[in-house]
């Protein structure tokens, strides 16, 4: 039974990691940079590094804290 859970974890990690790599590459190499895109690119790279050392259980809270909280700071 544990093999099913491990298989699901592995299959869940692969697309999340690949999506993070593609988003970071897109934000890094697109032509027009502004301060916000550089900030998100840095944060996307940070999430990939965090994902390397910790499980995905920590990645999603970091994503919501770092990326979504960015919009709240600009309103104030």
C-alpha positions in Angstrom: 0.0 0.0 0.0 2.9 2.4 0.7 4.2 1.9 -2.8 1.0 3.5 -4.2 1.6 6.6 -2.1 5.3 6.8 -3.0 4.3 6.4 -6.7 1.8 9.3 -6.4 4.4 11.5 -4.6 7.0 10.9 -7.4 4.4 11.5 -10.1 3.3 14.7 -8.4 6.8 16.0 -7.9 7.9 15.7 -11.6 5.3 18.1 -13.1 5.6 20.6 -10.3 9.4 20.8 -10.7 9.2 21.0 -14.4 6.6 23.7 -14.3 8.7 25.7 -11.9 11.7 25.4 -14.2 9.8 26.5 -17.2 8.2 29.5 -15.4 11.6 30.6 -14.0 13.2 30.3 -17.5 10.4 32.2 -19.1 10.6 35.0 -16.5 14.4 35.2 -16.8 14.7 35.4 -20.5 11.7 37.4 -21.7 12.6 40.7 -23.3 11.0 43.3 -21.2 12.0 43.3 -17.5 10.5 45.4 -14.9 11.1 45.3 -11.1 8.1 43.0 -10.5 9.1 40.4 -13.1 12.7 40.3 -11.7 11.3 39.9 -8.2 9.0 37.0 -9.3 11.9 35.4 -11.2 14.1 35.5 -8.1 11.3 34.1 -6.0 10.6 31.4 -8.6 14.3 30.4 -8.4 14.1 30.5 -4.7 11.2 28.1 -4.7 13.1 25.7 -6.9 16.0 25.7 -4.4 13.7 25.2 -1.5 12.0 22.4 -3.3 15.4 20.7 -3.7 16.0 20.6 0.0 12.5 20.3 1.4 9.4 18.4 0.4 6.6 19.9 -1.7 4.5 20.3 1.4 6.6 23.4 2.1 6.7 24.7 -1.5 3.1 25.7 -1.8 2.9 27.8 1.5 6.2 29.5 0.4 4.6 30.2 -3.0 1.6 31.8 -1.5 3.6 33.8 1.0 6.2 35.1 -1.5 4.3 35.6 -4.7 0.7 36.4 -3.8 1.8 38.6 -0.9 3.7 40.7 -3.4 0.4 42.2 -4.6 -0.8 43.1 -1.1 2.4 45.0 -0.4 1.9 47.2 -3.5 -1.6 48.2 -2.4 -0.4 49.8 0.9 
